[in-house]
């Protein structure tokens, strides 16, 4: 059986490359798309919601610390929030893109409000 082009693309190893420097509006240092703190809070997902005009952000507490307040900031969208997070807790939050100052809603993995 001959492989079609799509099969070859799926089974070929990925090629990594370094993006060359170019001018743009965003600074190259000191600011990313999303910042999460403190150091024991890790961001694993930033994506657009499946159905609504929302941004989904998933974070977890990585060091087993108690009494941590997680902070999330997406400066380009005007989103800023903080909330308590327990030891080894995972939080999935939905931010309303049409109301960036609104409190995020905690959602499950299917993006349903909890």
Backbone bond lengths (Angstrom), bond angles and torsions (degrees), N, CA, C in turn:
res aa  C-N    CA-C-N  psi(-1)  N-CA   C-N-CA  omega(-1)  CA-C   N-CA-C  phi
1 X - - - 1.452 - - 1.520 109.15 -
2 X 1.296 115.87 131.57 1.454 120.27 177.19 1.524 110.10 -81.62
3 X 1.327 115.38 141.45 1.461 119.37 177.13 1.519 108.97 -83.82
4 X 1.302 115.80 136.15 1.469 118.10 175.48 1.527 108.95 -79.30
5 X 1.288 116.97 169.96 1.467 121.64 -177.36 1.526 110.71 -57.92
6 X 1.317 117.86 -41.63 1.465 121.10 -178.44 1.531 110.86 -62.83
7 X 1.343 117.97 -40.43 1.466 121.10 177.47 1.524 110.59 -61.39
8 X 1.320 116.63 -42.32 1.465 119.66 179.54 1.524 110.97 -64.44
9 X 1.349 117.12 -38.56 1.462 120.00 178.62 1.520 111.00 -64.96
10 X 1.321 117.11 -38.62 1.460 121.31 -178.49 1.515 111.87 -70.61
11 X 1.317 118.33 -30.54 1.451 121.36 -175.32 1.524 113.23 -100.82
12 X 1.313 117.80 0.48 1.460 120.91 178.76 1.530 109.25 -86.25
13 X 1.320 118.00 143.49 1.466 119.81 177.63 1.524 110.49 -66.37
14 X 1.341 115.36 147.94 1.460 120.31 178.69 1.516 109.71 -72.41
15 X 1.306 116.34 149.06 1.450 122.09 177.46 1.520 108.30 -110.78
16 X 1.315 117.34 124.05 1.465 122.11 178.63 1.519 109.07 -95.28
17 X 1.319 116.09 147.85 1.446 120.45 175.61 1.522 109.16 -149.23
18 X 1.326 116.10 157.61 1.456 121.97 179.06 1.525 108.11 -92.62
19 X 1.313 115.53 126.37 1.464 120.89 178.11 1.525 108.76 -71.64
20 X 1.330 118.27 126.35 1.463 119.29 -179.35 1.533 111.28 -70.97
21 X 1.312 115.92 156.87 1.459 121.99 178.78 1.528 110.02 -63.23
22 X 1.322 115.39 139.90 1.459 120.53 174.41 1.518 108.56 -151.46
23 X 1.311 115.81 154.27 1.469 120.59 179.88 1.518 109.60 -72.90
24 X 1.326 115.05 148.38 1.452 120.45 178.81 1.514 109.99 -166.04
25 X 1.339 116.30 178.22 1.461 120.71 -177.14 1.524 112.59 -77.01
26 X 1.323 118.49 -33.09 1.450 121.04 -174.71 1.519 111.27 -85.65
27 X 1.349 117.04 142.37 1.458 119.15 177.25 1.531 110.62 -66.95
28 X 1.322 116.45 151.61 1.460 120.43 -177.99 1.515 111.88 -84.23
29 X 1.332 118.85 -16.33 1.462 121.47 -179.38 1.515 110.02 -133.64
30 X 1.323 114.45 154.29 1.452 120.39 170.50 1.512 116.17 85.81
31 X 1.309 118.76 -6.90 1.459 119.26 -179.05 1.514 109.98 -152.37
32 X 1.307 116.18 126.06 1.445 121.49 175.78 1.517 109.38 -111.15
33 X 1.302 116.38 -177.71 1.462 120.16 179.19 1.516 110.78 -68.25
34 X 1.336 116.58 -42.82 1.458 120.83 179.01 1.528 108.46 -133.55
35 X 1.342 115.54 140.14 1.461 119.20 173.44 1.515 108.35 -125.11
36 X 1.328 115.31 138.39 1.461 122.71 -176.69 1.523 107.87 -130.54
37 X 1.308 116.89 140.45 1.457 120.22 179.03 1.505 110.26 -149.25
38 X 1.293 117.77 168.96 1.458 129.27 -6.18 1.532 112.05 -71.80
39 X 1.327 116.40 -166.39 1.474 120.75 -173.75 1.519 114.41 -61.81
40 X 1.339 118.20 -24.72 1.466 119.72 -178.51 1.524 112.88 -85.24
41 X 1.331 117.89 1.24 1.466 122.16 176.13 1.523 108.06 -104.66
42 X 1.332 115.90 126.87 1.465 122.13 -175.38 1.523 109.09 -117.87
43 X 1.318 116.41 135.46 1.468 122.19 176.44 1.526 107.83 -95.08
44 X 1.348 116.15 127.79 1.462 119.60 -179.30 1.523 113.32 -112.63
45 X 1.342 117.33 -22.01 1.470 120.31 -176.86 1.527 109.88 -140.82
46 X 1.317 116.18 133.76 1.461 123.85 166.52 1.511 105.14 -137.20
47 X 1.344 116.61 115.54 1.463 119.26 -177.01 1.519 110.00 -154.79
48 X 1.281 115.86 163.94 1.463 121.99 174.20 1.522 108.25 -77.85
49 X 1.331 117.34 140.94 1.464 121.14 179.11 1.523 110.04 -64.36
50 X 1.332 114.82 152.90 1.463 120.71 -178.03 1.525 112.91 -64.57
51 X 1.341 116.83 -40.61 1.463 119.53 -171.72 1.524 114.97 -115.65
52 X 1.315 118.46 -31.21 1.459 121.39 -172.00 1.516 111.28 -109.37
53 X 1.330 114.69 174.62 1.458 121.66 176.40 1.532 107.95 -87.09
54 X 1.336 115.32 66.98 1.454 121.44 -176.57 1.527 109.80 -132.73
55 X 1.323 114.36 157.60 1.455 121.83 174.37 1.519 107.24 -108.28
56 X 1.325 117.50 127.01 1.460 122.88 179.30 1.526 108.15 -98.11
57 X 1.339 115.38 128.61 1.466 121.79 176.97 1.524 107.39 -128.89
58 X 1.332 116.54 127.62 1.461 120.66 178.14 1.522 108.35 -115.96
59 X 1.332 115.55 129.38 1.462 122.12 179.25 1.524 109.02 -130.20
60 X 1.318 116.41 160.39 1.457 120.20 172.72 1.523 109.63 -146.21
61 X 1.338 114.99 155.97 1.456 121.94 177.50 1.528 106.14 -90.08
62 X 1.338 117.56 121.47 1.455 121.76 -168.13 1.520 115.72 -98.98
63 X 1.340 119.57 -14.37 1.459 120.24 -171.96 1.519 114.70 -109.17
64 X 1.327 118.30 2.29 1.454 120.75 -179.09 1.515 113.70 76.34
65 X 1.314 116.77 20.51 1.465 121.63 -179.20 1.526 110.53 -81.88
66 X 1.325 115.57 147.23 1.463 120.53 175.39 1.522 108.50 -106.60
67 X 1.319 116.38 157.94 1.459 121.12 177.88 1.513 114.62 72.46
68 X 1.312 117.79 26.28 1.462 121.92 -179.31 1.522 110.04 -87.69
69 X 1.320 116.09 139.28 1.459 121.71 171.49 1.525 107.35 -109.51
70 X 1.317 115.93 114.99 1.461 121.36 179.78 1.522 109.08 -82.34
71 X 1.311 116.11 138.16 1.458 120.67 174.60 1.522 108.69 -121.30
72 X 1.335 114.98 137.36 1.469 122.01 -179.23 1.514 107.25 -129.33
73 X 1.323 115.48 133.10 1.461 119.88 178.63 1.526 109.44 -138.65
74 X 1.326 115.09 131.61 1.465 122.43 173.10 1.527 105.64 -124.13
75 X 1.343 117.34 86.55 1.466 120.83 -171.19 1.525 114.74 -58.89
76 X 1.324 117.27 -37.57 1.466 119.37 -177.06 1.522 112.25 -67.01
77 X 1.340 118.06 -21.36 1.468 122.08 179.41 1.521 112.57 -106.39
78 X 1.337 117.70 -0.89 1.455 121.23 -179.92 1.517 113.74 73.55
79 X 1.322 117.62 22.94 1.462 122.33 -178.14 1.525 109.46 -96.39
80 X 1.345 115.28 131.54 1.452 121.76 177.28 1.522 107.42 -149.75
81 X 1.333 117.36 126.42 1.465 120.25 -178.18 1.517 109.82 -152.08
82 X 1.319 115.46 155.23 1.458 121.19 172.02 1.516 108.10 -142.97
83 X 1.338 115.07 147.15 1.464 120.29 -178.53 1.520 108.92 -158.31
84 X 1.341 116.72 153.53 1.466 118.70 176.71 1.527 110.18 -69.30
85 X 1.332 114.51 146.35 1.460 120.30 176.99 1.529 107.51 -139.39
86 X 1.319 116.26 131.08 1.460 121.74 -177.04 1.509 112.43 -80.37
87 X 1.344 115.17 174.61 1.467 119.12 -178.59 1.534 110.07 -67.25
88 X 1.311 114.84 128.67 1.469 124.92 -178.41 1.535 112.47 58.76
89 X 1.314 117.93 21.18 1.465 121.28 179.96 1.526 110.74 -81.17
90 X 1.330 115.42 144.25 1.463 122.60 175.12 1.520 107.17 -108.48
91 X 1.331 116.66 131.83 1.458 121.14 176.10 1.522 108.59 -125.07
92 X 1.327 115.48 131.47 1.457 121.76 173.71 1.514 106.25 -114.36
93 X 1.328 116.51 121.26 1.458 122.15 -173.01 1.511 110.66 -119.88
94 X 1.335 115.34 142.83 1.466 121.92 175.92 1.516 108.08 -111.17
95 X 1.325 116.65 120.80 1.460 123.10 177.05 1.521 108.49 -102.56
96 X 1.314 116.73 128.97 1.464 122.05 179.67 1.527 108.75 -76.48
97 X 1.315 117.75 114.09 1.458 121.49 -176.77 1.527 113.07 -69.50
98 X 1.330 117.48 -24.34 1.462 119.53 178.38 1.528 111.75 -82.84
99 X 1.341 117.79 -14.12 1.473 123.25 176.81 1.531 108.55 -136.69
100 X 1.332 117.87 74.84 1.464 120.33 -173.10 1.527 114.04 -63.61
101 X 1.325 118.90 -21.20 1.464 120.87 179.78 1.522 112.51 -83.46
102 X 1.328 118.20 -9.18 1.462 121.77 -179.76 1.525 109.89 -70.17
103 X 1.326 116.07 150.86 1.460 121.18 176.82 1.528 109.50 -63.86
104 X 1.328 117.87 141.78 1.467 119.62 176.94 1.524 110.10 -70.28
105 X 1.317 115.61 155.29 1.457 122.68 177.83 1.523 107.48 -106.09
106 X 1.339 116.60 129.55 1.461 118.84 176.71 1.507 108.27 -76.22
107 X 1.339 116.21 132.04 1.466 121.86 -176.94 1.524 109.64 -126.71
108 X 1.329 115.73 163.31 1.455 119.76 175.89 1.535 108.81 -87.34
109 X 1.329 117.27 -173.72 1.463 120.45 -176.49 1.530 113.20 -68.60
110 X 1.331 117.15 -16.39 1.463 121.32 175.31 1.526 111.84 -96.11
111 X 1.346 114.87 11.57 1.468 123.70 177.39 1.527 113.37 65.98
112 X 1.336 116.60 27.95 1.459 121.32 175.10 1.519 108.12 -95.06
113 X 1.344 118.56 136.70 1.470 120.73 178.63 1.519 110.79 -56.24
114 X 1.312 115.24 141.16 1.473 119.98 179.61 1.520 109.91 -95.15
